[in-house]
Amino acid sequence: MASASRPHVVIIGSGFGGLFSAQALADADVDITIVGKVTYHLFQPLLYQVATGILSPGEIAPATREVLKRQKNVKVIMSEATDINLAAQTVTAEALSHETVLHYDYLIIAAGAGQSYFGNDHFSVFAPGMKTVDDALELRARIFGSFEVAELTSDPEERKRLLTFVVVGAGPTGVEMAGQIAELSRTTLRSEFRNIDPTQTRVILLDGADKVLGAFGDRLSRSAQKTLEEAGVEVKLGALVTDLDGNSVTVKYKDGHTERIEAGCKVWAAGVQASPLGKLVGDQCGAEVGRDGRVAVNPDVTLPGNPNVFVVGDMMALNKLPGVAQVAIQTGRYAAAKIKGELPGGTPVTEPFKYHDKGSMAVISRFGAIMKAGKIEATGFPAWVAWLGLHLLYIVGFKNRATTLLHWLIAFLGNGRSERTTTRQQLIGRLAVRQLGPDFKPTIQGTTEPHKIDPRHAPKDAAVAAAADKEQTAAAASAKDEAVTPTEPPQG
Ligand SMILES: Cc1cc2nc3c(=O)[nH]c(=O)nc-3n(C[C@H](O)[C@H](O)[C@H](O)COP(=O)(O)OP(=O)(O)OC[C@H]3O[C@@H](n4cnc5c(N)ncnc54)[C@H](O)[C@@H]3O)c2cc1C
């Protein structure tokens, strides 16, 4: 419960860094407020399974307040931090026209990273990234929708285009997406359509580098590429995307030649950009901010000159640590330990942050994965089993683990996908909101500015219709008056 005398810890973000730092403060004599742009804790590594119909969003994104319901020193608010004032020690946050200003004694900034299109933000309309639940659901609608529209068309060229999927970026996300789309087309969907043959689908994986999953080393990279190609993925390396629109992707290869690939569905899995909050605080305290938006922190993950402000996870730049979940978890926990060390009776933490690399893994196909932990490398089925166990362990909540396991049995043993539901709003929502422009101000009831909605498309509820009718009657009467008045001579 909140107490005026206890230090107030504000945590921005409910991802790996935010949630794990809050949990590590469970036994500390502090009040914690988590400011989360979204109401859930997202397990990003499994987003691709939501996009390809294996898992539901709820399984990988449990409500943050439910996860923390027993931790009485935490309060969760759904709001987007829009400003941080280091001198005044305040965070300003906004949600659906509600503004909140919080004073902090300690601040943990764990707002993560978004997708980077390397200066080509207009690509995002045609090639959604893979960072949020919205992204995954939009991609799910586009992937399954492409097969649906291909079934409708009688034009063979258009059909071919609709059945060509391009994934940009051959890191873990791109590899997993490409592998899953190939599997979907060759197994789950193979006998469901009458006019198209889903097994003829082309899945192309592009990357500017000359290896897939380069961070895993040569041997595992070669193994991953071979498994992908056996699963039906065309891997094109040394391939830089120079243009992208609704119908195609233009690629320039290292040898200088270019290719235009006709493709309907595109997925962007290349490049990340840290939250703009990094630059906001970097500018205030003089910390260096890289082109990727990451802010350089002290060895104890604090901001220069601000020993009570920590930047953790994907947002921070320290010793070239990668943007992975373990870095976020460990820096979040370290920040919590530093804070606890400063509380009365605490043991001060004087050691700098030290990262313990627990290894990394990526799934390539059904029953096929690669894994690297120190000197240990594994491929194929053993790596896949290790992947399965570890991911199950990190999914939050017993209920989610149980249903995830069930959905994996359906997908991996039975070829089925039990989460294929898509809606029209998931498909077109982003585009529609973009067309409404920055002035569109939604509230939980609707919008604060209903007059900005084109009246031809506004819903006609009884009150609005009555008001509109009244307005129309008044306008007609006033028009009638105006028509009469000028001809009337002034009385007098
Ligand atoms: C598709 C995908 C697959 C991945 N696969 C792997 C993998 O296999 N293994 C691995 O180790 N790592 C993987 N990663 C990376 C890993 O997920 C990240 O490194 C990790 O999530 C970083 O944690 P974080 O707390 O820094 O940020 P995040 O987990 O991204 O959390 C940031 C949080 O801040 C919130 N937020 C953002 N801005 C604001 C704001 N202004 N106000 C309030 N809240 C805000 C966000 O909504 C989010 O809840 C993957 C990432 C993606 C996207």
The ligand as an SDF file (V2000), in Angstrom:
LIG
                    3D

 53 58  0  0  0  0  0  0  0  0999 V2000
    9.6550  -10.8450  -32.3980 C   0  0  0  0  0  0  0  0  0  0  0  0
   10.7350  -10.8690  -31.3650 C   0  0  0  0  0  0  0  0  0  0  0  0
   11.3780  -12.0540  -31.0550 C   0  0  0  0  0  0  0  0  0  0  0  0
   12.3730  -12.0800  -30.0870 C   0  0  0  0  0  0  0  0  0  0  0  0
   12.9690  -13.2670  -29.7850 N   0  0  0  0  0  0  0  0  0  0  0  0
   13.8690  -13.3130  -28.7860 C   0  0  0  0  0  0  0  0  0  0  0  0
   14.4230  -14.5510  -28.3750 C   0  0  0  0  0  0  0  0  0  0  0  0
   14.1350  -15.6000  -28.9560 O   0  0  0  0  0  0  0  0  0  0  0  0
   15.2990  -14.5490  -27.3250 N   0  0  0  0  0  0  0  0  0  0  0  0
   15.6270  -13.4000  -26.6650 C   0  0  0  0  0  0  0  0  0  0  0  0
   16.3840  -13.4430  -25.6920 O   0  0  0  0  0  0  0  0  0  0  0  0
   15.1320  -12.2270  -27.0430 N   0  0  0  0  0  0  0  0  0  0  0  0
   14.2520  -12.1470  -28.0730 C   0  0  0  0  0  0  0  0  0  0  0  0
   13.7230  -10.9520  -28.4470 N   0  0  0  0  0  0  0  0  0  0  0  0
   14.1970   -9.7240  -27.7750 C   0  0  0  0  0  0  0  0  0  0  0  0
   13.5370   -9.5300  -26.4310 C   0  0  0  0  0  0  0  0  0  0  0  0
   12.1570   -9.7260  -26.5270 O   0  0  0  0  0  0  0  0  0  0  0  0
   13.8680   -8.1260  -25.9500 C   0  0  0  0  0  0  0  0  0  0  0  0
   15.2560   -8.0080  -25.8480 O   0  0  0  0  0  0  0  0  0  0  0  0
   13.2170   -7.8430  -24.6170 C   0  0  0  0  0  0  0  0  0  0  0  0
   11.8210   -7.8730  -24.7340 O   0  0  0  0  0  0  0  0  0  0  0  0
   13.6630   -6.4910  -24.0990 C   0  0  0  0  0  0  0  0  0  0  0  0
   13.0220   -6.2210  -22.8880 O   0  0  0  0  0  0  0  0  0  0  0  0
   12.7070   -4.7140  -22.4610 P   0  0  0  0  0  0  0  0  0  0  0  0
   12.0850   -4.7840  -21.1230 O   0  0  0  0  0  0  0  0  0  0  0  0
   13.8950   -3.8840  -22.6680 O   0  0  0  0  0  0  0  0  0  0  0  0
   11.6540   -4.2350  -23.5420 O   0  0  0  0  0  0  0  0  0  0  0  0
   10.2390   -4.8360  -23.8850 P   0  0  0  0  0  0  0  0  0  0  0  0
   10.1080   -6.2330  -23.4730 O   0  0  0  0  0  0  0  0  0  0  0  0
   10.0310   -4.4910  -25.3170 O   0  0  0  0  0  0  0  0  0  0  0  0
    9.2420   -3.9940  -22.9980 O   0  0  0  0  0  0  0  0  0  0  0  0
    9.0550   -2.6290  -23.1910 C   0  0  0  0  0  0  0  0  0  0  0  0
    7.7550   -2.2520  -22.5320 C   0  0  0  0  0  0  0  0  0  0  0  0
    7.6470   -0.8420  -22.4600 O   0  0  0  0  0  0  0  0  0  0  0  0
    6.3730   -0.4300  -22.8930 C   0  0  0  0  0  0  0  0  0  0  0  0
    6.5250    0.9490  -23.3610 N   0  0  0  0  0  0  0  0  0  0  0  0
    7.1550    1.3980  -24.4630 C   0  0  0  0  0  0  0  0  0  0  0  0
    7.1220    2.7470  -24.5050 N   0  0  0  0  0  0  0  0  0  0  0  0
    6.4760    3.1390  -23.4010 C   0  0  0  0  0  0  0  0  0  0  0  0
    6.1030    4.4050  -22.8860 C   0  0  0  0  0  0  0  0  0  0  0  0
    6.4420    5.5440  -23.5120 N   0  0  0  0  0  0  0  0  0  0  0  0
    5.3940    4.4590  -21.7440 N   0  0  0  0  0  0  0  0  0  0  0  0
    5.0440    3.3250  -21.0880 C   0  0  0  0  0  0  0  0  0  0  0  0
    5.3680    2.0920  -21.5270 N   0  0  0  0  0  0  0  0  0  0  0  0
    6.0820    2.0070  -22.6640 C   0  0  0  0  0  0  0  0  0  0  0  0
    6.0230   -1.4370  -23.9600 C   0  0  0  0  0  0  0  0  0  0  0  0
    4.6340   -1.4660  -24.1990 O   0  0  0  0  0  0  0  0  0  0  0  0
    6.5350   -2.7180  -23.3080 C   0  0  0  0  0  0  0  0  0  0  0  0
    5.6010   -3.2300  -22.3930 O   0  0  0  0  0  0  0  0  0  0  0  0
   12.7360  -10.8900  -29.4270 C   0  0  0  0  0  0  0  0  0  0  0  0
   12.1000   -9.6930  -29.7420 C   0  0  0  0  0  0  0  0  0  0  0  0
   11.1000   -9.6820  -30.7030 C   0  0  0  0  0  0  0  0  0  0  0  0
   10.4010   -8.3940  -31.0250 C   0  0  0  0  0  0  0  0  0  0  0  0
  1  2  1  0
  2  3  1  0
  2 52  2  0
  3  4  2  0
  4  5  1  0
  4 50  1  0
  5  6  2  0
  6  7  1  0
  6 13  1  0
  7  8  2  0
  7  9  1  0
  9 10  1  0
 10 11  2  0
 10 12  1  0
 12 13  2  0
 13 14  1  0
 14 15  1  0
 14 50  1  0
 15 16  1  0
 16 17  1  0
 16 18  1  0
 18 19  1  0
 18 20  1  0
 20 21  1  0
 20 22  1  0
 22 23  1  0
 23 24  1  0
 24 25  2  0
 24 26  1  0
 24 27  1  0
 27 28  1  0
 28 29  2  0
 28 30  1  0
 28 31  1  0
 31 32  1  0
 32 33  1  0
 33 34  1  0
 33 48  1  0
 34 35  1  0
 35 36  1  0
 35 46  1  0
 36 37  1  0
 36 45  1  0
 37 38  2  0
 38 39  1  0
 39 40  1  0
 39 45  2  0
 40 41  1  0
 40 42  2  0
 42 43  1  0
 43 44  2  0
 44 45  1  0
 46 47  1  0
 46 48  1  0
 48 49  1  0
 50 51  2  0
 51 52  1  0
 52 53  1  0
M  END
$$$$
